[in-house]
Amino acid sequence: MKTLIFLLSMMFIFSPAFVKAENSSSAATDQSSKTYYAKVLQEGAYFYSKEPDETVEKAFLLPSTYFVLLVGEEGEFYKAKYLDLFGYVKKTEVTPMEGTPEQPYATSTFRAYDRSGLDVYAKPKLNSESLGKLGFLQENVRMYGFCTGDELFPSSTNQWLYCFYESGGQTIRGYAFKYYCDSIKIAPENLEYLPEISGALDFGNNLPANGGLSDTVKAIIILAVSMPCLIVLYLLLSPSKRRQRSKGEKARVPAKIKRGKDYYEFNEDDL
């Protein structure tokens, strides 16, 4: 009985309905869109962010010769990812390529040297909100790129650095006024070059059109492969099979020979 229950449970696990339920959590992964890396071949290509009012604003200049990951498209823009940021790039400012670069993103840093602490703002503007402060002579602050903004005081600069750093267990992303930044280390030129994609990009399902196997077909294949094993396992573990085997072994044991009574054979020649 226990063996039968085990067999039925295994059949249920490999049934199409169960497989579909098990795979439901990973459906988004299985059906995720295709992505492409695109190289920034020109100076002046921006990474854009979308504001709450749905307007698209320049966030920072992308370092030329490096890449962005394209994840979709919207009008004249590609939806893109750079480092840990999601935003947009103009289709005319990047070149989609085939394959995966070894080092897609630049690693650039700077040092803050404002004695009172360098404010990091939400926007590169005079009246913007301060999100936090970089300490005096804080080194190796990671930066995404440069951006043009307001000049904080006359004869200074209108250049800002879009950066990110850890503070109090949180990651702060914002703009630091370039006038108070030094030791800026720009990543060297990325010489990786992949084959260019000349046609339109397809951000559909990763499986080819009319290709791949559905969950039901996969489940049927798994069930078809598993059933012979389950049947053999059932036959080996079946109680009735063990009883038959036990009886057979007993039948092959020689029966106990009963010893007959002793007797004397009479011979007439002895007379």
RAUR-V197236 format. One record per helix or strand of 2 or more residues. SS is the DSSP state (h for helix, s for strand). FROM is the first residue (numbers start at 1). TO is the last residue. If there is no record, write none. Layout:
SS_FROM_TO / SS_FROM_TO
This chain:
h_2_13 / h_16_30 / s_36_39 / s_46_50 / s_56_61 / s_67_74 / s_77_82 / s_85_90 / h_91_93 / s_95_97 / s_108_112 / s_118_121 / s_130_134 / s_138_148 / s_159_167 / s_170_177 / h_178_180 / s_181_185 / h_215_237 / h_239_252 / h_268_270
